[in-house]
Amino acid sequence: MQQNNTPLVRIVDDDEGIRNSMAFLLEGEGWEVKTYRDGSQFLASNDFTRPGCIILDVRMPNMSGLGLQTHLNEMGVDLPIIFLSGHGDIDMAVHTMKNGAVEFLQKPVREERLFKVVHDVITEYMNRQEQMADVIEFKNRLKNLTQREREVVNLISLGKSNKEVAEQLGISEKTAQVHRGAAYRKLEIHNATEIARLLMRAKEDPQIQ
């Protein structure tokens, strides 16, 4: 079954009027929206794989927005959260942001502000997902390199020339060039800058295994 990669805005709020109003506004802007009356219903939906974002009310019965945020973090769900509250304060905003929320908006939210935040949050999330996919694919291709090709690639990523690579590895410059060309073909990349960028991303991002 093919995964649906169309962004989805999830609204979790115990106030039916607010849920419906926000859904109506966002759907009018072209977003696909789903609404949930509380955290338990949202968790039961098990709909965490599609890209998008979560608009989450802070104060709800049974499970607060903060409680749901903690639960999602424990589950490893990385969907960006936009907190929405009519009772928020600075301390609460700081707490939610430290736990991974990307925005904290006060009710009532101006339509233009809501639209901009949702657009920016989803765009940033989609870009990050695309970058992660590129790095994961790169790491899979790295497995196809020989030990010598990996050594050459690592040195190239440090800005070494073919001559410098050859001297450091004790091989001829022509051999270094051959290994470099083979590595480029296997990795489907075209220059040292691209290698350096992907290697850096692969090493620095703990989410990419």
C-alpha positions in Angstrom: 0.0 0.0 0.0 1.5 3.3 -1.1 1.9 6.0 1.6 -0.1 9.2 1.2 2.4 12.0 1.2 -0.1 14.8 0.9 0.3 17.1 3.9 -2.4 16.8 6.5 -3.3 19.3 9.2 -4.5 17.6 12.4 -6.6 19.7 14.8 -6.9 18.4 18.3 -9.3 20.6 20.4 -12.1 19.8 22.8 -14.1 22.8 21.6 -16.2 21.6 18.6 -16.8 25.1 17.4 -13.1 26.0 17.2 -12.3 22.7 15.6 -14.9 23.2 12.8 -14.1 26.9 12.4 -10.4 26.2 12.0 -11.0 23.3 9.7 -13.2 25.4 7.5 -10.7 28.2 7.2 -7.7 25.9 6.5 -9.7 23.8 4.0 -10.5 27.1 2.2 -6.8 27.6 1.8 -6.4 24.2 0.2 -5.2 22.1 3.1 -6.5 18.7 3.9 -7.7 18.7 7.5 -8.8 16.1 10.1 -10.2 17.0 13.5 -10.1 15.2 16.9 -12.0 16.0 20.1 -9.2 15.0 22.4 -5.8 13.4 22.7 -7.1 9.9 23.1 -9.1 10.0 19.9 -6.1 11.4 18.1 -3.8 8.6 19.4 -6.4 6.0 18.5 -6.3 7.3 14.9 -2.7 6.1 14.6 -2.3 8.6 11.7 1.2 9.8 12.3 3.0 8.8 9.1 1.6 11.4 6.7 3.5 14.7 6.6 1.9 17.8 7.9 1.4 19.3 11.4 -0.6 19.1 14.5 -2.6 22.1 15.9 -3.0 21.2 19.5 -5.1 22.9 22.3 -3.2 23.1 25.6 -6.1 22.7 28.0 -8.3 19.6 27.3 -10.1 17.2 29.7 -8.5 13.7 30.4 -5.3 14.4 28.5 -3.9 17.9 28.2 -2.1 19.1 25.1 1.1 19.0 27.1 0.4 15.4 28.1 -0.2 14.5 24.4 3.0 16.2 23.4 5.0 14.2 25.9 3.3 11.0 24.7 4.1 11.8 21.0 7.7 12.5 21.9 8.0 9.2 23.7 6.5 7.4 20.6 9.1 9.2 18.3 6.4 11.1 16.4 8.2 14.1 14.8 5.2 15.9 13.4 5.6 19.7 14.1 3.2 20.9 16.8 1.5 24.3 16.8 0.0 24.9 20.3 -3.1 26.9 20.6 -4.5 28.3 23.9 -6.6 31.0 25.3 -5.0 30.5 28.7 -1.3 30.4 27.7 1.5 32.2 29.4 5.2 32.7 28.9 6.2 29.8 31.1 3.8 27.4 29.3 5.1 28.6 25.9 8.7 28.0 26.9 7.8 24.5 28.2 6.1 23.5 25.0 8.9 24.9 22.8 11.6 23.1 24.9 9.7 19.9 24.3 9.6 20.3 20.5 6.7 22.5 19.7 7.4 24.9 16.8 4.8 27.6 17.6 2.6 28.8 20.4 -0.4 30.9 19.4 -3.0 32.6 21.6 -6.7 32.4 20.9 -8.3 34.0 19.1 -5.7 33.7 16.3 -5.8 36.0 13.3 -6.6 34.1 10.1 -3.5 35.5 8.3 -1.3 34.5 11.2 -2.7 31.0 11.3 -2.3 30.5 7.6 1.3 31.7 7.6 2.3 29.6 10.5 0.7 26.4 9.1 2.3 27.1 5.7 5.8 27.8 7.1 5.7 24.8 9.5 4.7 22.3 6.9 7.1 23.7 4.3 10.0 23.4 6.7 8.9 19.9 7.7 8.6 18.7 4.1 12.0 20.1 3.3 13.6 18.4 6.2 11.9 15.1 5.3 13.2 15.4 1.7 16.8 16.1 3.0 16.6 13.1 5.4 15.4 10.9 2.5 18.4 12.1 0.4 20.9 11.3 3.2 19.3 7.8 3.9 19.6 7.0 0.2 23.2 8.3 0.2 24.1 6.1 3.2 22.6 3.1 1.4 24.8 3.8 -1.7 27.9 4.2 0.5 27.5 0.5 1.3 28.3 -0.3 -2.4 31.7 1.3 -2.2 34.9 -0.7 -1.8 37.1 0.1 1.2 39.5 2.0 -1.0 36.7 4.0 -2.6 35.4 4.9 0.9 38.9 6.1 1.9 39.1 8.2 -1.3 35.6 9.7 -0.7 36.4 10.6 2.9 39.6 12.5 1.8 37.8 14.2 -1.1 35.1 15.4 1.4 38.0 17.2 3.2 38.9 19.1 0.1 41.8 17.0 -0.9 42.9 16.9 -4.6 43.6 13.7 -6.5 47.3 14.3 -6.0 46.9 14.7 -2.2 44.7 11.7 -2.0 47.2 9.6 -3.8 50.1 10.8 -1.6 48.1 10.1 1.6 47.0 6.6 0.5 50.3 5.6 -1.2 48.7 5.1 -4.6 49.2 6.7 -8.0 47.3 9.8 -8.9 45.7 7.9 -11.8 44.5 5.2 -9.4 43.1 7.8 -7.1 41.2 9.4 -10.0 39.8 6.0 -11.0 38.5 5.3 -7.5 37.1 8.8 -7.3 35.2 8.3 -10.6 33.9 4.9 -9.5 32.7 6.3 -6.2 30.9 9.2 -7.9 29.1 6.8 -10.2 28.0 4.5 -7.4 26.9 7.5 -5.2 25.3 9.3 -8.1 26.9 12.5 -7.2 29.0 14.9 -9.2 31.4 16.9 -7.0 33.3 17.0 -3.7 31.0 19.7 -2.3 28.0 17.4 -2.6 29.9 14.5 -0.9 31.0 16.7 2.0 27.4 18.0 2.5 25.9 14.5 2.6 28.6 13.0 4.7 28.2 15.9 7.2 24.4 15.5 7.3 24.7 11.7 7.8 27.1 12.1 10.7 25.3 15.0 12.5 21.6 13.8 12.3 20.9 11.2 15.0 17.5 10.4 13.4 19.3 9.0 10.3 20.5 5.5 10.9 
